[in-house]
Amino acid sequence: MEEKRDGRRMGLSARLLIKNMNDDSAKADEAVIEVLDVSKTGVGFICDVPLSIGAVYETYLKIWTDEVIHAFLKVVRIEQTEEERYMCGTIFIGLPEMNAARIEVYDLINHLNEEA
């Protein structure tokens, strides 16, 4: 997948709730996703479930401090892999500034460690 973000990326773990956010009666199925990277603007991941571009999904992102950030992701790109999996590019919808700052601080520390 071609790099389209300005922010540096880092890998974390997450779960994704597969649910139509426009239908309150819809049942949410949970899928574990393979997070490729995360920045303060969004998440790139691989999943086994076909998602829809433009759809919004609920996620629980476990960050480096073992805290879980509850967030919503809007799918902006999908590529199907040869293994019948899906590489997804998403952006955060309404991510609180405090959580975006947590990701940004970790990114800074990670960058400084790489330079050392």
Phi and psi in radians as a Rosetta constraint file:
Dihedral C 1 N 2 CA 2 C 2 CIRCULARHARMONIC -1.212 0.35
Dihedral N 2 CA 2 C 2 N 3 CIRCULARHARMONIC 2.394 0.35
Dihedral C 2 N 3 CA 3 C 3 CIRCULARHARMONIC -1.173 0.35
Dihedral N 3 CA 3 C 3 N 4 CIRCULARHARMONIC 2.195 0.35
Dihedral C 3 N 4 CA 4 C 4 CIRCULARHARMONIC -2.197 0.35
Dihedral N 4 CA 4 C 4 N 5 CIRCULARHARMONIC -0.025 0.35
Dihedral C 4 N 5 CA 5 C 5 CIRCULARHARMONIC -1.702 0.35
Dihedral N 5 CA 5 C 5 N 6 CIRCULARHARMONIC 2.675 0.35
Dihedral C 5 N 6 CA 6 C 6 CIRCULARHARMONIC -1.463 0.35
Dihedral N 6 CA 6 C 6 N 7 CIRCULARHARMONIC -0.614 0.35
Dihedral C 6 N 7 CA 7 C 7 CIRCULARHARMONIC -1.339 0.35
Dihedral N 7 CA 7 C 7 N 8 CIRCULARHARMONIC 2.656 0.35
Dihedral C 7 N 8 CA 8 C 8 CIRCULARHARMONIC -1.186 0.35
Dihedral N 8 CA 8 C 8 N 9 CIRCULARHARMONIC 2.770 0.35
Dihedral C 8 N 9 CA 9 C 9 CIRCULARHARMONIC -2.025 0.35
Dihedral N 9 CA 9 C 9 N 10 CIRCULARHARMONIC 2.717 0.35
Dihedral C 9 N 10 CA 10 C 10 CIRCULARHARMONIC -2.576 0.35
Dihedral N 10 CA 10 C 10 N 11 CIRCULARHARMONIC 2.658 0.35
Dihedral C 10 N 11 CA 11 C 11 CIRCULARHARMONIC -1.627 0.35
Dihedral N 11 CA 11 C 11 N 12 CIRCULARHARMONIC 2.395 0.35
Dihedral C 11 N 12 CA 12 C 12 CIRCULARHARMONIC -2.466 0.35
Dihedral N 12 CA 12 C 12 N 13 CIRCULARHARMONIC 3.107 0.35
Dihedral C 12 N 13 CA 13 C 13 CIRCULARHARMONIC -1.881 0.35
Dihedral N 13 CA 13 C 13 N 14 CIRCULARHARMONIC 2.699 0.35
Dihedral C 13 N 14 CA 14 C 14 CIRCULARHARMONIC -2.788 0.35
Dihedral N 14 CA 14 C 14 N 15 CIRCULARHARMONIC 2.830 0.35
Dihedral C 14 N 15 CA 15 C 15 CIRCULARHARMONIC -2.104 0.35
Dihedral N 15 CA 15 C 15 N 16 CIRCULARHARMONIC 2.576 0.35
Dihedral C 15 N 16 CA 16 C 16 CIRCULARHARMONIC -2.151 0.35
Dihedral N 16 CA 16 C 16 N 17 CIRCULARHARMONIC 2.313 0.35
Dihedral C 16 N 17 CA 17 C 17 CIRCULARHARMONIC -1.606 0.35
Dihedral N 17 CA 17 C 17 N 18 CIRCULARHARMONIC 2.087 0.35
Dihedral C 17 N 18 CA 18 C 18 CIRCULARHARMONIC -1.576 0.35
Dihedral N 18 CA 18 C 18 N 19 CIRCULARHARMONIC 1.753 0.35
Dihedral C 18 N 19 CA 19 C 19 CIRCULARHARMONIC -2.683 0.35
Dihedral N 19 CA 19 C 19 N 20 CIRCULARHARMONIC 2.448 0.35
Dihedral C 19 N 20 CA 20 C 20 CIRCULARHARMONIC -1.264 0.35
Dihedral N 20 CA 20 C 20 N 21 CIRCULARHARMONIC 1.913 0.35
Dihedral C 20 N 21 CA 21 C 21 CIRCULARHARMONIC -1.217 0.35
Dihedral N 21 CA 21 C 21 N 22 CIRCULARHARMONIC -0.159 0.35
Dihedral C 21 N 22 CA 22 C 22 CIRCULARHARMONIC -1.625 0.35
Dihedral N 22 CA 22 C 22 N 23 CIRCULARHARMONIC -0.053 0.35
Dihedral C 22 N 23 CA 23 C 23 CIRCULARHARMONIC -2.184 0.35
Dihedral N 23 CA 23 C 23 N 24 CIRCULARHARMONIC 1.780 0.35
Dihedral C 23 N 24 CA 24 C 24 CIRCULARHARMONIC -1.110 0.35
Dihedral N 24 CA 24 C 24 N 25 CIRCULARHARMONIC -0.412 0.35
Dihedral C 24 N 25 CA 25 C 25 CIRCULARHARMONIC -1.532 0.35
Dihedral N 25 CA 25 C 25 N 26 CIRCULARHARMONIC -0.123 0.35
Dihedral C 25 N 26 CA 26 C 26 CIRCULARHARMONIC -1.213 0.35
Dihedral N 26 CA 26 C 26 N 27 CIRCULARHARMONIC 2.446 0.35
Dihedral C 26 N 27 CA 27 C 27 CIRCULARHARMONIC -1.397 0.35
Dihedral N 27 CA 27 C 27 N 28 CIRCULARHARMONIC 2.402 0.35
Dihedral C 27 N 28 CA 28 C 28 CIRCULARHARMONIC -1.612 0.35
Dihedral N 28 CA 28 C 28 N 29 CIRCULARHARMONIC 2.153 0.35
Dihedral C 28 N 29 CA 29 C 29 CIRCULARHARMONIC -1.713 0.35
Dihedral N 29 CA 29 C 29 N 30 CIRCULARHARMONIC 2.421 0.35
Dihedral C 29 N 30 CA 30 C 30 CIRCULARHARMONIC -1.732 0.35
Dihedral N 30 CA 30 C 30 N 31 CIRCULARHARMONIC 2.387 0.35
Dihedral C 30 N 31 CA 31 C 31 CIRCULARHARMONIC -2.252 0.35
Dihedral N 31 CA 31 C 31 N 32 CIRCULARHARMONIC 2.357 0.35
Dihedral C 31 N 32 CA 32 C 32 CIRCULARHARMONIC -1.429 0.35
Dihedral N 32 CA 32 C 32 N 33 CIRCULARHARMONIC 2.303 0.35
Dihedral C 32 N 33 CA 33 C 33 CIRCULARHARMONIC -1.975 0.35
Dihedral N 33 CA 33 C 33 N 34 CIRCULARHARMONIC 2.662 0.35
Dihedral C 33 N 34 CA 34 C 34 CIRCULARHARMONIC -1.665 0.35
Dihedral N 34 CA 34 C 34 N 35 CIRCULARHARMONIC 1.779 0.35
Dihedral C 34 N 35 CA 35 C 35 CIRCULARHARMONIC -1.286 0.35
Dihedral N 35 CA 35 C 35 N 36 CIRCULARHARMONIC 2.153 0.35
Dihedral C 35 N 36 CA 36 C 36 CIRCULARHARMONIC -1.514 0.35
Dihedral N 36 CA 36 C 36 N 37 CIRCULARHARMONIC -0.680 0.35
Dihedral C 36 N 37 CA 37 C 37 CIRCULARHARMONIC -2.931 0.35
Dihedral N 37 CA 37 C 37 N 38 CIRCULARHARMONIC 2.811 0.35
Dihedral C 37 N 38 CA 38 C 38 CIRCULARHARMONIC -2.560 0.35
Dihedral N 38 CA 38 C 38 N 39 CIRCULARHARMONIC 2.481 0.35
Dihedral C 38 N 39 CA 39 C 39 CIRCULARHARMONIC -2.305 0.35
Dihedral N 39 CA 39 C 39 N 40 CIRCULARHARMONIC 3.124 0.35
Dihedral C 39 N 40 CA 40 C 40 CIRCULARHARMONIC -1.217 0.35
Dihedral N 40 CA 40 C 40 N 41 CIRCULARHARMONIC -0.166 0.35
Dihedral C 40 N 41 CA 41 C 41 CIRCULARHARMONIC -1.806 0.35
Dihedral N 41 CA 41 C 41 N 42 CIRCULARHARMONIC -0.337 0.35
Dihedral C 41 N 42 CA 42 C 42 CIRCULARHARMONIC -3.137 0.35
Dihedral N 42 CA 42 C 42 N 43 CIRCULARHARMONIC -3.011 0.35
Dihedral C 42 N 43 CA 43 C 43 CIRCULARHARMONIC -2.347 0.35
Dihedral N 43 CA 43 C 43 N 44 CIRCULARHARMONIC 2.413 0.35
Dihedral C 43 N 44 CA 44 C 44 CIRCULARHARMONIC -1.909 0.35
Dihedral N 44 CA 44 C 44 N 45 CIRCULARHARMONIC 2.337 0.35
Dihedral C 44 N 45 CA 45 C 45 CIRCULARHARMONIC -2.686 0.35
Dihedral N 45 CA 45 C 45 N 46 CIRCULARHARMONIC 2.914 0.35
Dihedral C 45 N 46 CA 46 C 46 CIRCULARHARMONIC -2.005 0.35
Dihedral N 46 CA 46 C 46 N 47 CIRCULARHARMONIC 2.393 0.35
Dihedral C 46 N 47 CA 47 C 47 CIRCULARHARMONIC -2.443 0.35
Dihedral N 47 CA 47 C 47 N 48 CIRCULARHARMONIC 2.883 0.35
Dihedral C 47 N 48 CA 48 C 48 CIRCULARHARMONIC -1.643 0.35
Dihedral N 48 CA 48 C 48 N 49 CIRCULARHARMONIC -0.103 0.35
Dihedral C 48 N 49 CA 49 C 49 CIRCULARHARMONIC -1.828 0.35
Dihedral N 49 CA 49 C 49 N 50 CIRCULARHARMONIC 2.266 0.35
Dihedral C 49 N 50 CA 50 C 50 CIRCULARHARMONIC -1.210 0.35
Dihedral N 50 CA 50 C 50 N 51 CIRCULARHARMONIC 2.180 0.35
Dihedral C 50 N 51 CA 51 C 51 CIRCULARHARMONIC -1.809 0.35
Dihedral N 51 CA 51 C 51 N 52 CIRCULARHARMONIC 3.068 0.35
Dihedral C 51 N 52 CA 52 C 52 CIRCULARHARMONIC -2.008 0.35
Dihedral N 52 CA 52 C 52 N 53 CIRCULARHARMONIC 2.331 0.35
Dihedral C 52 N 53 CA 53 C 53 CIRCULARHARMONIC -1.106 0.35
Dihedral N 53 CA 53 C 53 N 54 CIRCULARHARMONIC 2.347 0.35
Dihedral C 53 N 54 CA 54 C 54 CIRCULARHARMONIC 1.593 0.35
Dihedral N 54 CA 54 C 54 N 55 CIRCULARHARMONIC -0.263 0.35
Dihedral C 54 N 55 CA 55 C 55 CIRCULARHARMONIC -1.346 0.35
Dihedral N 55 CA 55 C 55 N 56 CIRCULARHARMONIC 2.665 0.35
Dihedral C 55 N 56 CA 56 C 56 CIRCULARHARMONIC -1.938 0.35
Dihedral N 56 CA 56 C 56 N 57 CIRCULARHARMONIC 2.284 0.35
Dihedral C 56 N 57 CA 57 C 57 CIRCULARHARMONIC -2.168 0.35
Dihedral N 57 CA 57 C 57 N 58 CIRCULARHARMONIC 2.606 0.35
Dihedral C 57 N 58 CA 58 C 58 CIRCULARHARMONIC -1.548 0.35
Dihedral N 58 CA 58 C 58 N 59 CIRCULARHARMONIC 2.456 0.35
Dihedral C 58 N 59 CA 59 C 59 CIRCULARHARMONIC -2.436 0.35
Dihedral N 59 CA 59 C 59 N 60 CIRCULARHARMONIC 2.744 0.35
Dihedral C 59 N 60 CA 60 C 60 CIRCULARHARMONIC -2.164 0.35
Dihedral N 60 CA 60 C 60 N 61 CIRCULARHARMONIC 1.851 0.35
Dihedral C 60 N 61 CA 61 C 61 CIRCULARHARMONIC -1.754 0.35
Dihedral N 61 CA 61 C 61 N 62 CIRCULARHARMONIC 2.038 0.35
Dihedral C 61 N 62 CA 62 C 62 CIRCULARHARMONIC -1.508 0.35
Dihedral N 62 CA 62 C 62 N 63 CIRCULARHARMONIC 2.066 0.35
Dihedral C 62 N 63 CA 63 C 63 CIRCULARHARMONIC -1.670 0.35
Dihedral N 63 CA 63 C 63 N 64 CIRCULARHARMONIC 3.070 0.35
Dihedral C 63 N 64 CA 64 C 64 CIRCULARHARMONIC -1.016 0.35
Dihedral N 64 CA 64 C 64 N 65 CIRCULARHARMONIC -0.383 0.35
Dihedral C 64 N 65 CA 65 C 65 CIRCULARHARMONIC -1.550 0.35
Dihedral N 65 CA 65 C 65 N 66 CIRCULARHARMONIC 0.105 0.35
Dihedral C 65 N 66 CA 66 C 66 CIRCULARHARMONIC 1.227 0.35
Dihedral N 66 CA 66 C 66 N 67 CIRCULARHARMONIC 0.140 0.35
Dihedral C 66 N 67 CA 67 C 67 CIRCULARHARMONIC -1.370 0.35
Dihedral N 67 CA 67 C 67 N 68 CIRCULARHARMONIC 2.723 0.35
Dihedral C 67 N 68 CA 68 C 68 CIRCULARHARMONIC -1.973 0.35
Dihedral N 68 CA 68 C 68 N 69 CIRCULARHARMONIC 2.194 0.35
Dihedral C 68 N 69 CA 69 C 69 CIRCULARHARMONIC -1.710 0.35
Dihedral N 69 CA 69 C 69 N 70 CIRCULARHARMONIC 2.137 0.35
Dihedral C 69 N 70 CA 70 C 70 CIRCULARHARMONIC -1.537 0.35
Dihedral N 70 CA 70 C 70 N 71 CIRCULARHARMONIC 2.174 0.35
Dihedral C 70 N 71 CA 71 C 71 CIRCULARHARMONIC -2.594 0.35
Dihedral N 71 CA 71 C 71 N 72 CIRCULARHARMONIC 2.941 0.35
Dihedral C 71 N 72 CA 72 C 72 CIRCULARHARMONIC -2.060 0.35
Dihedral N 72 CA 72 C 72 N 73 CIRCULARHARMONIC 2.398 0.35
Dihedral C 72 N 73 CA 73 C 73 CIRCULARHARMONIC -2.114 0.35
Dihedral N 73 CA 73 C 73 N 74 CIRCULARHARMONIC 2.346 0.35
Dihedral C 73 N 74 CA 74 C 74 CIRCULARHARMONIC -1.823 0.35
Dihedral N 74 CA 74 C 74 N 75 CIRCULARHARMONIC 2.206 0.35
Dihedral C 74 N 75 CA 75 C 75 CIRCULARHARMONIC -1.331 0.35
Dihedral N 75 CA 75 C 75 N 76 CIRCULARHARMONIC 2.177 0.35
Dihedral C 75 N 76 CA 76 C 76 CIRCULARHARMONIC -1.993 0.35
Dihedral N 76 CA 76 C 76 N 77 CIRCULARHARMONIC -0.348 0.35
Dihedral C 76 N 77 CA 77 C 77 CIRCULARHARMONIC -2.581 0.35
Dihedral N 77 CA 77 C 77 N 78 CIRCULARHARMONIC 2.518 0.35
Dihedral C 77 N 78 CA 78 C 78 CIRCULARHARMONIC -2.473 0.35
Dihedral N 78 CA 78 C 78 N 79 CIRCULARHARMONIC 2.357 0.35
Dihedral C 78 N 79 CA 79 C 79 CIRCULARHARMONIC -2.292 0.35
Dihedral N 79 CA 79 C 79 N 80 CIRCULARHARMONIC 2.302 0.35
Dihedral C 79 N 80 CA 80 C 80 CIRCULARHARMONIC -1.492 0.35
Dihedral N 80 CA 80 C 80 N 81 CIRCULARHARMONIC 2.361 0.35
Dihedral C 80 N 81 CA 81 C 81 CIRCULARHARMONIC -1.558 0.35
Dihedral N 81 CA 81 C 81 N 82 CIRCULARHARMONIC 2.958 0.35
Dihedral C 81 N 82 CA 82 C 82 CIRCULARHARMONIC -1.137 0.35
Dihedral N 82 CA 82 C 82 N 83 CIRCULARHARMONIC -0.401 0.35
Dihedral C 82 N 83 CA 83 C 83 CIRCULARHARMONIC -1.534 0.35
Dihedral N 83 CA 83 C 83 N 84 CIRCULARHARMONIC 0.289 0.35
Dihedral C 83 N 84 CA 84 C 84 CIRCULARHARMONIC 1.101 0.35
Dihedral N 84 CA 84 C 84 N 85 CIRCULARHARMONIC 0.582 0.35
Dihedral C 84 N 85 CA 85 C 85 CIRCULARHARMONIC -1.964 0.35
Dihedral N 85 CA 85 C 85 N 86 CIRCULARHARMONIC 3.053 0.35
Dihedral C 85 N 86 CA 86 C 86 CIRCULARHARMONIC -2.243 0.35
Dihedral N 86 CA 86 C 86 N 87 CIRCULARHARMONIC 2.142 0.35
Dihedral C 86 N 87 CA 87 C 87 CIRCULARHARMONIC -1.605 0.35
Dihedral N 87 CA 87 C 87 N 88 CIRCULARHARMONIC 2.135 0.35
Dihedral C 87 N 88 CA 88 C 88 CIRCULARHARMONIC -2.076 0.35
Dihedral N 88 CA 88 C 88 N 89 CIRCULARHARMONIC 2.432 0.35
Dihedral C 88 N 89 CA 89 C 89 CIRCULARHARMONIC -1.943 0.35
Dihedral N 89 CA 89 C 89 N 90 CIRCULARHARMONIC 2.241 0.35
Dihedral C 89 N 90 CA 90 C 90 CIRCULARHARMONIC -2.312 0.35
Dihedral N 90 CA 90 C 90 N 91 CIRCULARHARMONIC 2.810 0.35
Dihedral C 90 N 91 CA 91 C 91 CIRCULARHARMONIC -2.102 0.35
Dihedral N 91 CA 91 C 91 N 92 CIRCULARHARMONIC 2.587 0.35
Dihedral C 91 N 92 CA 92 C 92 CIRCULARHARMONIC -1.229 0.35
Dihedral N 92 CA 92 C 92 N 93 CIRCULARHARMONIC 2.476 0.35
Dihedral C 92 N 93 CA 93 C 93 CIRCULARHARMONIC -1.971 0.35
Dihedral N 93 CA 93 C 93 N 94 CIRCULARHARMONIC 2.011 0.35
Dihedral C 93 N 94 CA 94 C 94 CIRCULARHARMONIC 1.164 0.35
Dihedral N 94 CA 94 C 94 N 95 CIRCULARHARMONIC 0.547 0.35
Dihedral C 94 N 95 CA 95 C 95 CIRCULARHARMONIC -1.191 0.35
Dihedral N 95 CA 95 C 95 N 96 CIRCULARHARMONIC 2.163 0.35
Dihedral C 95 N 96 CA 96 C 96 CIRCULARHARMONIC -1.018 0.35
Dihedral N 96 CA 96 C 96 N 97 CIRCULARHARMONIC 2.493 0.35
Dihedral C 96 N 97 CA 97 C 97 CIRCULARHARMONIC -0.974 0.35
Dihedral N 97 CA 97 C 97 N 98 CIRCULARHARMONIC -0.607 0.35
Dihedral C 97 N 98 CA 98 C 98 CIRCULARHARMONIC -1.068 0.35
Dihedral N 98 CA 98 C 98 N 99 CIRCULARHARMONIC -0.718 0.35
Dihedral C 98 N 99 CA 99 C 99 CIRCULARHARMONIC -1.262 0.35
Dihedral N 99 CA 99 C 99 N 100 CIRCULARHARMONIC -0.652 0.35
Dihedral C 99 N 100 CA 100 C 100 CIRCULARHARMONIC -1.106 0.35
Dihedral N 100 CA 100 C 100 N 101 CIRCULARHARMONIC -0.661 0.35
Dihedral C 100 N 101 CA 101 C 101 CIRCULARHARMONIC -1.159 0.35
Dihedral N 101 CA 101 C 101 N 102 CIRCULARHARMONIC -0.640 0.35
Dihedral C 101 N 102 CA 102 C 102 CIRCULARHARMONIC -1.048 0.35
Dihedral N 102 CA 102 C 102 N 103 CIRCULARHARMONIC -0.788 0.35
Dihedral C 102 N 103 CA 103 C 103 CIRCULARHARMONIC -1.136 0.35
Dihedral N 103 CA 103 C 103 N 104 CIRCULARHARMONIC -0.723 0.35
Dihedral C 103 N 104 CA 104 C 104 CIRCULARHARMONIC -1.137 0.35
Dihedral N 104 CA 104 C 104 N 105 CIRCULARHARMONIC -0.713 0.35
Dihedral C 104 N 105 CA 105 C 105 CIRCULARHARMONIC -1.119 0.35
Dihedral N 105 CA 105 C 105 N 106 CIRCULARHARMONIC -0.783 0.35
Dihedral C 105 N 106 CA 106 C 106 CIRCULARHARMONIC -1.066 0.35
Dihedral N 106 CA 106 C 106 N 107 CIRCULARHARMONIC -0.705 0.35
Dihedral C 106 N 107 CA 107 C 107 CIRCULARHARMONIC -1.041 0.35
Dihedral N 107 CA 107 C 107 N 108 CIRCULARHARMONIC -0.765 0.35
Dihedral C 107 N 108 CA 108 C 108 CIRCULARHARMONIC -1.097 0.35
Dihedral N 108 CA 108 C 108 N 109 CIRCULARHARMONIC -0.818 0.35
Dihedral C 108 N 109 CA 109 C 109 CIRCULARHARMONIC -1.101 0.35
Dihedral N 109 CA 109 C 109 N 110 CIRCULARHARMONIC -0.762 0.35
Dihedral C 109 N 110 CA 110 C 110 CIRCULARHARMONIC -1.059 0.35
Dihedral N 110 CA 110 C 110 N 111 CIRCULARHARMONIC -0.732 0.35
Dihedral C 110 N 111 CA 111 C 111 CIRCULARHARMONIC -1.133 0.35
Dihedral N 111 CA 111 C 111 N 112 CIRCULARHARMONIC -0.751 0.35
Dihedral C 111 N 112 CA 112 C 112 CIRCULARHARMONIC -1.117 0.35
Dihedral N 112 CA 112 C 112 N 113 CIRCULARHARMONIC -0.687 0.35
Dihedral C 112 N 113 CA 113 C 113 CIRCULARHARMONIC -1.134 0.35
Dihedral N 113 CA 113 C 113 N 114 CIRCULARHARMONIC -0.619 0.35
Dihedral C 113 N 114 CA 114 C 114 CIRCULARHARMONIC -1.162 0.35
Dihedral N 114 CA 114 C 114 N 115 CIRCULARHARMONIC -0.587 0.35
Dihedral C 114 N 115 CA 115 C 115 CIRCULARHARMONIC -1.341 0.35
Dihedral N 115 CA 115 C 115 N 116 CIRCULARHARMONIC -0.427 0.35
